[in-house]
Amino acid sequence: MTRTARALWFTSAGKCEIRNTWLPEPGPGDVLVRTLHSGISRGTEALVLRGGVPRSQHEVMRAPFQEGAFPWPVKYGYLNVGVVERGPLSGRTVFCLYPHQTRYVVPADAVTPVPDAVPAARAVLAGTVETAVNALWDAAPLVGDRIAVVGGGMVGGSAAALLARFPGVRLQLVDADPARASLAAALGVDFASPEDALGSCDLVVHASATGAGLARSLELLAPGGRVVELSWYGDRRPAVPLGEVFHSRRLRVIGSQVGAVARPDRTHAERLALALDLLADPVFDALVTGSSRFDELPDVLPALASGELPALCHRVDYGAGDVPA
């Protein structure tokens, strides 16, 4: 049986469109998945949409099931939740690192079952929470640490939600946007503007993707403290203040990126399964701040990328009319 699907393609600077695509016949080890929801990773997808992926990172930045090549045209994305229609796990809700597409065929080991306790609409956050899990493995926070998360976006919010579980920590979510105070309250953590943030931190998780945020993160550290850098700057080159007290206080900047597992005793599959288990906590619902239909994406994604439409994680919902047979 011949099947078609519809997929979002990034076509030029600030432009995207929905295209029809043919689906291969599933093999014995494949699954056919019908998408229920996908999530827009605003920072990364905005970078891709404007063509800001550096040439040196074209291969590193490839999404697992990306088609095309940077800068354009490219089918990009990696937060997809659907239901298996054929193959192993038939009938199960699964998460896959797949772009925005109505149906797709992938190897069965490329999908991860969504636990029964996790709503499908929340499971689109799995890739983001996985990034935060990896960052905390890099950060190795301790009981009683003084911690700041600078940058209250999807990744920073996810990291703050996980750090709030550590006993005895002093934790602040720091952001230049006062509206992020409501996110901090929903996550159960204190909020501060950059100028009012508490110093003497043992650990700062930086996720603002700005040079000013990184500079302030270093200023907040106690002697011997460390910044875990989660921001992806693309082709931008932020100024990093490595003079003044950087050496005398023996400060550290640790790069953290989800492409490599930060623990040698864990696999990519185990890390993703852990992220999905953690999403049983409804506190993560605070990170999903908007939704739209799949067929609205050519207008919605540029508005998100430009900041015209504010959002943390924007969820894309797929109705029956989005999925041709």
Secondary structure as UniProt FT lines:
FT   STRAND          3..12
FT   TURN            13..14
FT   STRAND          15..23
FT   TURN            28..29
FT   STRAND          30..41
FT   HELIX           42..49
FT   TURN            50..51
FT   HELIX           55..57
FT   TURN            58..61
FT   TURN            64..65
FT   STRAND          67..68
FT   STRAND          74..75
FT   STRAND          80..86
FT   TURN            88..91
FT   STRAND          93..96
FT   STRAND          103..107
FT   HELIX           108..110
FT   STRAND          111..113
FT   TURN            116..117
FT   HELIX           120..123
FT   TURN            124..125
FT   HELIX           126..139
FT   TURN            143..144
FT   STRAND          146..150
FT   HELIX           154..163
FT   TURN            164..165
FT   TURN            167..168
FT   STRAND          170..174
FT   HELIX           178..180
FT   HELIX           181..187
FT   STRAND          190..192
FT   HELIX           194..196
FT   STRAND          201..206
FT   HELIX           211..219
FT   STRAND          221..229
FT   TURN            234..235
FT   TURN            244..250
FT   STRAND          252..255
FT   TURN            258..259
FT   TURN            264..265
FT   HELIX           268..278
FT   TURN            279..280
FT   HELIX           282..287
FT   STRAND          288..293
FT   HELIX           294..296
FT   HELIX           297..306
FT   STRAND          313..317
FT   HELIX           320..322
//
